[in-house]
Amino acid sequence: MKKSWKKTKTQRRSGNQKSCEQCTKLFIAASDHPEQRFCGRTCWGLSQRGARVPRIKQKCKQCQQVMLILPSYKTKKEYCSRACSRLHFNRIMSGPNNPVWIGGSNAYWKRKARERDNYSCQYPRCDVKNAPRIAHAHHKIPRSAGGPDALSNLITLCHRHHAATERLLLIALFKKFPKETAKLANSLYSF
C-alpha cells in the first residue's frame, strides 16, 4: 500500500502550543515544523516587512472597548468596528455639530423647542402639559420682522394661547405701524 504524502488535519495539528511572534496569539505548531514561529501567513508576511512591533492599547471612541493596534495606526484606527464608527459619526455630526450646517429648517428648530419645553404650554397659568399634538412653537420675534430660527427665539404654546398671542401681536403692530401692518396682514392672509 502506497503512503500518502498528505497528512490528515489531526496529524498536522498535533504538536506544541506556541505563541505567535507577531500577534502573540496561541497556536499549535505542526509536528513536522517544530520551529514554526507564526500562526499564519498574514503574521509571517508582517514579520518579513519589519521587526516585531509591539501592539499598543487604545479605546474605541464609541463603545470604550480596548483594542490592540500597531503604533502606526494610532491616529488612523479610532473605532473597533465599522458599526461603532457609523454610530459615533451619526451622533457627533448631526444638526449644528456638522461643519456644513447652514442653520437647518424651521421645522428642525420648532421640534427642538417643543422637546426642550417637554411639549407643555409656557403661557402663565396654562395647565396643558406633555401634549405633543397641540403643542405649537411660537417665534417671540416674528420671522417676518427678522427674528431668527433659534431656540432662544422660540417658545412652546398650546393652540389656544398661540392664536391669542398672534392676535395680540398683530393688534400691537397695527397700533404702532398702522399702514405697514395693514400691508403685512394683507400679504400674509391673502387667499
C-alpha positions in Angstrom: 0.0 0.0 0.0 1.3 3.4 -1.0 1.6 6.0 1.7 0.0 9.4 1.1 2.3 12.4 1.3 -0.6 14.5 2.6 -1.2 14.4 6.3 -4.5 14.5 8.0 -5.7 17.5 9.9 -5.1 15.9 13.3 -1.6 14.8 12.2 -0.8 18.4 11.1 -2.2 20.0 14.2 -0.7 17.7 16.7 2.3 19.5 18.2 3.5 22.0 20.6 1.4 25.0 21.7 3.2 28.2 20.9 2.7 31.9 20.9 2.9 33.8 17.6 5.8 36.1 17.5 3.8 38.7 15.6 0.3 38.8 17.1 1.0 36.9 20.4 -2.0 34.6 19.7 -1.6 31.0 20.9 -1.5 28.4 18.2 -0.5 24.7 17.8 2.7 24.2 15.8 2.6 21.4 13.2 4.5 18.3 14.4 6.7 18.3 11.2 7.6 22.0 11.7 8.6 22.4 15.4 10.4 25.6 14.5 7.2 27.3 13.4 7.1 30.9 14.8 3.9 32.4 13.3 0.2 31.4 13.5 -0.3 32.0 9.8 0.7 33.6 6.5 -0.5 37.1 7.5 1.7 37.3 10.6 4.6 35.8 8.7 4.2 38.5 6.0 4.0 41.2 8.6 7.2 39.9 10.2 9.0 40.0 6.8 8.3 43.7 6.4 10.0 44.6 9.6 10.9 43.6 13.1 8.2 42.6 15.6 6.3 45.8 16.5 4.6 45.6 19.9 0.9 46.5 19.9 -0.4 49.4 22.0 -3.8 49.6 23.8 -6.3 52.1 22.6 -10.0 52.5 23.5 -12.8 52.7 20.9 -14.3 56.2 20.8 -17.9 54.8 20.7 -18.0 51.7 22.9 -14.8 52.2 25.0 -13.7 48.6 24.2 -9.9 48.2 24.5 -8.2 47.1 21.2 -4.6 46.2 20.4 -3.3 48.1 17.4 0.0 48.8 15.7 1.6 52.2 16.8 1.4 53.4 13.2 -2.4 53.1 13.3 -2.8 55.2 16.5 -4.1 58.2 14.6 -6.0 56.2 12.0 -7.8 53.5 14.0 -10.2 55.1 16.4 -13.1 52.6 16.3 -13.2 48.8 16.9 -15.6 48.2 14.0 -17.5 50.0 11.2 -20.7 49.9 13.2 -19.1 51.8 16.0 -17.6 54.3 13.5 -21.1 54.9 12.0 -22.8 55.3 15.4 -20.2 57.8 16.6 -20.2 59.7 13.4 -24.0 60.0 13.3 -24.1 61.1 17.0 -21.4 63.8 16.7 -22.1 65.1 13.2 -25.8 65.6 13.3 -27.5 69.0 13.4 -25.5 72.1 14.4 -22.4 69.9 15.0 -22.0 69.3 11.3 -19.4 71.6 9.7 -21.6 72.1 6.7 -24.6 73.0 8.8 -26.4 76.1 7.4 -29.0 76.7 10.0 -31.4 73.9 9.5 -35.0 74.1 8.6 -37.7 75.9 10.5 -39.2 72.5 11.4 -35.9 71.4 13.0 -35.8 74.3 15.4 -39.5 74.1 16.2 -39.2 70.4 17.0 -36.2 71.2 19.3 -38.1 73.9 21.1 -41.1 71.6 21.7 -38.7 68.9 23.0 -36.9 71.4 25.2 -40.3 72.6 26.8 -41.5 69.0 27.1 -44.5 69.7 24.8 -46.0 71.9 27.5 -47.5 75.3 27.1 -45.2 78.0 28.6 -48.0 80.6 28.9 -48.5 81.6 32.5 -51.1 79.6 34.4 -51.8 77.2 31.5 -52.3 73.6 32.5 -51.6 72.0 29.1 -48.7 69.6 29.9 -46.9 67.0 27.8 -49.3 67.3 24.8 -47.4 66.8 21.6 -50.4 67.0 19.3 -51.4 70.5 20.4 -48.0 72.0 21.2 -47.1 74.8 18.8 -43.7 76.5 18.6 -44.1 80.3 18.5 -41.4 82.8 17.4 -41.1 85.6 20.1 -39.8 87.9 17.4 -41.6 87.0 14.2 -39.6 85.8 11.2 -41.3 88.5 9.1 -39.7 91.1 11.4 -36.3 89.5 11.1 -36.5 87.1 14.1 -34.1 84.2 13.8 -34.8 80.4 13.8 -33.0 79.8 17.1 -34.0 78.1 20.3 -33.7 81.4 22.2 -36.4 82.9 19.9 -38.9 80.0 20.2 -41.4 79.1 22.9 -43.9 76.3 23.1 -47.6 77.3 23.4 -50.8 75.4 23.2 -53.0 76.1 20.1 -55.4 78.4 22.1 -52.6 80.6 23.5 -50.7 80.6 20.3 -53.7 82.0 18.4 -54.2 84.6 21.2 -50.6 85.6 21.1 -50.6 86.0 17.3 -53.7 88.2 17.5 -52.2 90.4 20.3 -49.0 90.8 18.3 -50.9 91.8 15.2 -53.0 94.3 17.2 -49.9 95.8 18.8 -48.2 96.1 15.5 -51.3 97.7 14.0 -51.4 100.4 16.7 -47.7 101.2 16.3 -47.4 101.0 12.5 -50.9 101.1 11.0 -50.1 101.3 7.3 -47.2 98.8 7.4 -49.2 96.3 9.4 -52.1 96.5 7.1 -49.9 95.8 4.1 -48.2 93.0 6.0 -51.6 91.5 7.1 -52.9 91.7 3.5 -49.8 90.0 2.2 -49.9 87.3 4.8 -53.6 86.5 4.7 -54.4 86.9 1.1 -56.0 83.7 0.0 
